[in-house]
């Protein structure tokens, strides 16, 4: 118990700013998960789940004896959402990985070393759905989060929640566009989290912004290469 208590209460001090080590460690797992996602590895999902569990204790600090910062209900809620969607993504990628290894023998589909997903563009219908769900969900959740006492501006918290949900689902489906949804989350998340005192997460979001743009182009190139290697004749949905 002493080890757990020490971890829960440990802080890193830089100048006059204090950052929780739980926040740093949780975001570290999140970064590792994002790296695994860019490389299309199944282990990205369980690693991300560990980070979600740690970050939940950060954003609902009042539940764990930390009253120094406001609770971020949207941020905490998205950790729970991540757990649910990550299980779905874990199962989906595991199936694709096994299928890729099976097909690799006859050379019809480039398994790329047993990669767990084959990136592809979302259809225009799916893209419209992304926009509608993102905006509509934000509008619906904003009054709910405000009633529950979330940090202002509450719409930002709702936007981050919805964007995270869509991006995680898009990653599970293999949509190249999911990286761009993360960029939209980062743009709003950085100023919100910094103003609320979650400095480690805000700085990590800045890094994520660059990382997700890189991931977008990596998945785009993989999609084009796999199409060329399989001789796909069906036109891809381009951005």
DAVEN-V248738 format. One record per residue. RES is the residue in one small letter. PSI is psi in degrees with one decimal (NA if undefined). OMEGA is omega in radians with two decimals (999 if undefined). D_LAST is the distance of its C-alpha to the last C-alpha in Angstrom with 1 decimal. Layout:
res:RES psi:PSI omega:OMEGA d_last:D_LAST
res:RES psi:PSI omega:OMEGA d_last:D_LAST
This chain:
res:x psi:-33.6 omega:3.14 d_last:51.8
res:x psi:-38.4 omega:3.14 d_last:52.5
res:x psi:-43.5 omega:3.14 d_last:49.4
res:x psi:-44.7 omega:3.13 d_last:47.2
res:x psi:-40.7 omega:3.13 d_last:48.8
res:x psi:-43.5 omega:3.13 d_last:48.4
res:x psi:-41.5 omega:-3.11 d_last:44.7
res:x psi:-30.2 omega:-3.04 d_last:44.2
res:x psi:-6.2 omega:-3.08 d_last:46.1
res:x psi:138.3 omega:3.11 d_last:45.2
res:x psi:155.7 omega:3.04 d_last:43.5
res:x psi:125.4 omega:-3.10 d_last:42.4
res:x psi:124.6 omega:3.07 d_last:43.8
res:x psi:108.7 omega:-3.05 d_last:42.3
res:x psi:-122.2 omega:3.10 d_last:44.3
res:x psi:12.7 omega:-3.13 d_last:44.8
res:x psi:140.6 omega:3.13 d_last:41.7
res:x psi:127.0 omega:3.14 d_last:42.1
res:x psi:136.1 omega:3.12 d_last:39.3
res:x psi:135.7 omega:3.08 d_last:39.8
res:x psi:-27.6 omega:3.06 d_last:39.6
res:x psi:-40.1 omega:3.14 d_last:38.2
res:x psi:-41.0 omega:3.14 d_last:35.2
res:x psi:-46.3 omega:-3.13 d_last:34.8
res:x psi:-43.6 omega:3.14 d_last:35.3
res:x psi:-43.1 omega:3.11 d_last:33.0
res:x psi:-28.9 omega:3.06 d_last:30.1
res:x psi:-43.4 omega:3.07 d_last:31.0
res:x psi:-37.6 omega:3.11 d_last:30.5
res:x psi:-40.8 omega:3.11 d_last:27.2
res:x psi:-42.4 omega:3.11 d_last:26.1
res:x psi:-38.7 omega:3.11 d_last:27.5
res:x psi:-41.2 omega:3.12 d_last:25.5
res:x psi:-38.5 omega:3.09 d_last:22.2
res:x psi:-43.6 omega:3.09 d_last:23.3
res:x psi:-36.4 omega:3.10 d_last:24.1
res:x psi:-41.1 omega:3.12 d_last:20.8
res:x psi:-34.8 omega:3.12 d_last:19.0
res:x psi:-2.7 omega:3.09 d_last:21.5
res:x psi:47.0 omega:3.14 d_last:21.1
res:x psi:137.8 omega:-3.11 d_last:24.8
res:x psi:-34.3 omega:-3.08 d_last:26.5
res:x psi:-11.5 omega:3.10 d_last:28.8
res:x psi:-35.5 omega:-3.07 d_last:26.0
res:x psi:-52.8 omega:3.13 d_last:26.7
res:x psi:-34.0 omega:3.08 d_last:30.6
res:x psi:-42.5 omega:3.10 d_last:30.4
res:x psi:-37.0 omega:-3.13 d_last:28.1
res:x psi:-40.2 omega:3.09 d_last:30.6
res:x psi:-45.4 omega:3.11 d_last:33.4
res:x psi:-38.6 omega:3.12 d_last:31.6
res:x psi:-43.0 omega:-3.13 d_last:31.0
res:x psi:-42.1 omega:-3.14 d_last:34.7
res:x psi:-44.6 omega:-3.10 d_last:35.7
res:x psi:-27.3 omega:3.07 d_last:33.5
res:x psi:-40.8 omega:3.13 d_last:34.7
res:x psi:-23.8 omega:3.13 d_last:38.1
res:x psi:-50.5 omega:-3.03 d_last:36.9
res:x psi:-16.5 omega:2.99 d_last:35.2
res:x psi:51.8 omega:-3.05 d_last:38.1
res:x psi:-33.4 omega:-3.12 d_last:40.7
res:x psi:-27.2 omega:3.11 d_last:43.3
res:x psi:-19.2 omega:-3.05 d_last:43.6
res:x psi:26.6 omega:3.02 d_last:44.5
res:x psi:10.7 omega:3.14 d_last:46.9
res:x psi:107.2 omega:-3.13 d_last:44.6
res:x psi:14.9 omega:-3.08 d_last:45.1
res:x psi:-21.2 omega:-3.13 d_last:44.1
res:x psi:158.9 omega:3.13 d_last:40.6
res:x psi:143.3 omega:3.01 d_last:39.1
res:x psi:143.5 omega:3.10 d_last:37.6
res:x psi:94.0 omega:-3.03 d_last:33.9
res:x psi:-38.2 omega:3.11 d_last:33.5
res:x psi:-42.5 omega:3.13 d_last:29.8
res:x psi:-42.9 omega:3.11 d_last:29.5
res:x psi:-42.8 omega:-3.14 d_last:32.3
res:x psi:-35.0 omega:-3.12 d_last:30.9
res:x psi:-23.4 omega:3.05 d_last:27.6
res:x psi:-39.4 omega:3.08 d_last:29.6
res:x psi:-43.3 omega:3.11 d_last:31.2
res:x psi:-42.0 omega:3.12 d_last:27.9
res:x psi:-41.7 omega:-3.14 d_last:26.6
res:x psi:-44.0 omega:-3.09 d_last:29.7
res:x psi:-50.8 omega:-3.10 d_last:29.1
res:x psi:-32.3 omega:-3.14 d_last:25.4
res:x psi:-34.2 omega:3.07 d_last:26.1
res:x psi:-43.3 omega:3.08 d_last:28.7
res:x psi:-48.3 omega:3.14 d_last:26.3
res:x psi:-39.1 omega:3.13 d_last:23.8
res:x psi:-46.9 omega:3.13 d_last:26.8
res:x psi:-45.0 omega:-3.12 d_last:27.9
res:x psi:-46.5 omega:-3.11 d_last:24.6
res:x psi:-35.4 omega:3.12 d_last:24.0
res:x psi:-41.2 omega:3.11 d_last:27.7
res:x psi:-44.1 omega:-3.14 d_last:27.5
res:x psi:-40.5 omega:3.13 d_last:24.6
res:x psi:-45.3 omega:-3.14 d_last:26.5
res:x psi:-41.8 omega:3.13 d_last:29.6
res:x psi:-39.2 omega:-3.14 d_last:28.0
res:x psi:-40.3 omega:3.13 d_last:26.3
res:x psi:-35.3 omega:3.12 d_last:29.8
res:x psi:-42.0 omega:-3.06 d_last:31.4
res:x psi:-24.0 omega:-3.06 d_last:29.1
res:x psi:-32.2 omega:-3.08 d_last:29.2
res:x psi:-35.4 omega:-3.11 d_last:32.7
res:x psi:-2.1 omega:3.03 d_last:31.8
res:x psi:9.3 omega:-3.10 d_last:28.9
res:x psi:-35.1 omega:-3.14 d_last:26.5
res:x psi:124.7 omega:3.12 d_last:23.9
res:x psi:105.5 omega:-3.07 d_last:23.5
res:x psi:-13.9 omega:3.10 d_last:24.5
res:x psi:47.9 omega:3.12 d_last:23.9
res:x psi:25.1 omega:-3.14 d_last:27.3
res:x psi:31.3 omega:3.11 d_last:26.9
res:x psi:147.5 omega:-3.00 d_last:23.6
res:x psi:-3.8 omega:3.14 d_last:23.3
res:x psi:147.9 omega:3.08 d_last:19.7
res:x psi:105.3 omega:-3.07 d_last:17.2
res:x psi:143.8 omega:3.08 d_last:13.7
res:x psi:158.8 omega:3.12 d_last:11.1
res:x psi:142.8 omega:2.99 d_last:7.9
res:x psi:153.3 omega:3.07 d_last:9.3
res:x psi:166.1 omega:3.11 d_last:10.0
res:x psi:-34.7 omega:3.09 d_last:9.5
res:x psi:-41.9 omega:3.12 d_last:13.1
res:x psi:-36.5 omega:3.12 d_last:12.6
res:x psi:-43.3 omega:3.09 d_last:10.0
res:x psi:-39.7 omega:3.11 d_last:12.7
res:x psi:-38.8 omega:3.11 d_last:15.2
res:x psi:-47.9 omega:-3.10 d_last:14.0
res:x psi:-45.6 omega:-3.11 d_last:14.4
res:x psi:-45.9 omega:-3.12 d_last:17.6
res:x psi:-39.7 omega:-3.13 d_last:19.1
res:x psi:-52.5 omega:-3.10 d_last:18.3
res:x psi:-47.7 omega:-3.11 d_last:19.9
res:x psi:-42.5 omega:3.13 d_last:22.5
res:x psi:-38.3 omega:3.11 d_last:23.6
res:x psi:-43.8 omega:3.14 d_last:24.1
res:x psi:-37.3 omega:-3.12 d_last:26.2
res:x psi:-37.9 omega:-3.07 d_last:28.3
res:x psi:-24.9 omega:-3.08 d_last:28.9
res:x psi:-51.5 omega:3.11 d_last:29.9
res:x psi:-31.8 omega:3.12 d_last:33.3
res:x psi:-48.1 omega:3.13 d_last:33.9
res:x psi:-36.9 omega:3.13 d_last:33.3
res:x psi:-41.7 omega:3.13 d_last:35.4
res:x psi:-30.3 omega:3.14 d_last:38.2
res:x psi:-3.9 omega:3.06 d_last:38.2
res:x psi:27.7 omega:3.14 d_last:38.6
res:x psi:164.5 omega:-3.06 d_last:35.3
res:x psi:139.1 omega:3.12 d_last:34.8
res:x psi:148.4 omega:-0.06 d_last:33.8
res:x psi:124.8 omega:-2.99 d_last:31.4
res:x psi:-31.6 omega:-3.12 d_last:30.9
res:x psi:-31.5 omega:3.13 d_last:27.6
res:x psi:-42.3 omega:3.11 d_last:26.1
res:x psi:-41.5 omega:3.12 d_last:27.6
res:x psi:-39.5 omega:3.11 d_last:26.2
res:x psi:-44.5 omega:3.13 d_last:22.7
res:x psi:-41.0 omega:3.13 d_last:23.0
res:x psi:-51.4 omega:-3.09 d_last:24.3
res:x psi:-42.6 omega:3.12 d_last:21.7
res:x psi:-39.7 omega:3.13 d_last:18.8
res:x psi:-39.6 omega:3.10 d_last:20.7
res:x psi:-49.1 omega:-3.10 d_last:21.2
res:x psi:-43.2 omega:-3.11 d_last:17.6
res:x psi:-41.5 omega:3.14 d_last:16.5
res:x psi:-41.8 omega:3.08 d_last:19.5
res:x psi:-41.8 omega:3.12 d_last:18.9
res:x psi:-36.2 omega:3.08 d_last:15.3
res:x psi:-42.6 omega:3.11 d_last:16.8
res:x psi:-37.1 omega:-3.13 d_last:19.4
res:x psi:-16.6 omega:3.14 d_last:17.1
res:x psi:19.7 omega:3.13 d_last:15.1
res:x psi:129.1 omega:3.09 d_last:11.6
res:x psi:-34.8 omega:-3.06 d_last:9.6
res:x psi:-14.9 omega:-3.05 d_last:8.5
res:x psi:-27.6 omega:3.10 d_last:12.3
res:x psi:-37.4 omega:-3.12 d_last:12.7
res:x psi:-30.9 omega:3.06 d_last:11.0
res:x psi:-39.0 omega:3.09 d_last:13.4
res:x psi:-37.1 omega:3.10 d_last:16.2
res:x psi:-43.9 omega:3.12 d_last:15.5
res:x psi:-34.6 omega:3.08 d_last:16.0
res:x psi:-44.4 omega:-3.10 d_last:19.1
res:x psi:-40.0 omega:-3.11 d_last:20.5
res:x psi:-39.5 omega:3.13 d_last:20.3
res:x psi:-34.4 omega:-3.03 d_last:22.6
res:x psi:-36.0 omega:-3.07 d_last:24.5
res:x psi:-56.4 omega:-3.14 d_last:26.0
res:x psi:-34.1 omega:-3.14 d_last:28.1
res:x psi:-50.0 omega:-3.07 d_last:29.1
res:x psi:-35.0 omega:3.12 d_last:30.4
res:x psi:-43.3 omega:-3.13 d_last:32.1
res:x psi:-26.6 omega:-3.14 d_last:34.0
res:x psi:-3.7 omega:3.11 d_last:35.1
res:x psi:9.1 omega:3.11 d_last:36.5
res:x psi:72.6 omega:-2.96 d_last:34.1
res:x psi:-40.4 omega:-3.13 d_last:33.8
res:x psi:-43.6 omega:-3.14 d_last:33.0
res:x psi:-39.1 omega:3.12 d_last:30.0
res:x psi:-45.0 omega:3.11 d_last:28.8
res:x psi:-37.3 omega:3.12 d_last:29.1
res:x psi:-35.0 omega:3.11 d_last:27.3
res:x psi:-34.2 omega:3.08 d_last:24.4
res:x psi:-45.5 omega:3.12 d_last:24.2
res:x psi:-40.7 omega:3.11 d_last:24.0
res:x psi:-37.2 omega:-3.13 d_last:21.5
res:x psi:-44.3 omega:3.10 d_last:19.1
res:x psi:-41.7 omega:-3.09 d_last:19.3
res:x psi:-42.5 omega:-3.10 d_last:19.4
res:x psi:-33.5 omega:3.05 d_last:16.3
res:x psi:-40.3 omega:3.08 d_last:14.2
res:x psi:-44.4 omega:3.12 d_last:16.0
res:x psi:-37.8 omega:3.11 d_last:15.3
res:x psi:-48.3 omega:-3.11 d_last:11.5
res:x psi:-31.4 omega:3.08 d_last:11.9
res:x psi:-48.0 omega:-3.14 d_last:14.7
res:x psi:-35.4 omega:3.11 d_last:13.0
res:x psi:-45.8 omega:3.13 d_last:10.2
res:x psi:-39.9 omega:3.12 d_last:13.2
res:x psi:-43.3 omega:3.13 d_last:15.2
res:x psi:-45.8 omega:-3.13 d_last:12.8
res:x psi:-39.8 omega:3.14 d_last:12.9
res:x psi:-43.7 omega:-3.12 d_last:16.6
res:x psi:-36.0 omega:3.07 d_last:17.5
res:x psi:-43.1 omega:-3.13 d_last:16.0
res:x psi:-39.8 omega:-3.08 d_last:18.1
res:x psi:-29.6 omega:-3.14 d_last:21.1
res:x psi:-6.5 omega:-3.12 d_last:21.2
res:x psi:34.2 omega:-3.12 d_last:20.7
res:x psi:131.7 omega:-3.12 d_last:18.1
res:x psi:-14.3 omega:3.13 d_last:17.9
res:x psi:126.2 omega:-3.12 d_last:15.7
res:x psi:136.8 omega:3.11 d_last:12.3
res:x psi:153.7 omega:3.05 d_last:9.5
res:x psi:110.5 omega:-3.06 d_last:6.8
res:x psi:157.9 omega:-3.14 d_last:3.8
res:x psi:NA omega:999 d_last:0.0
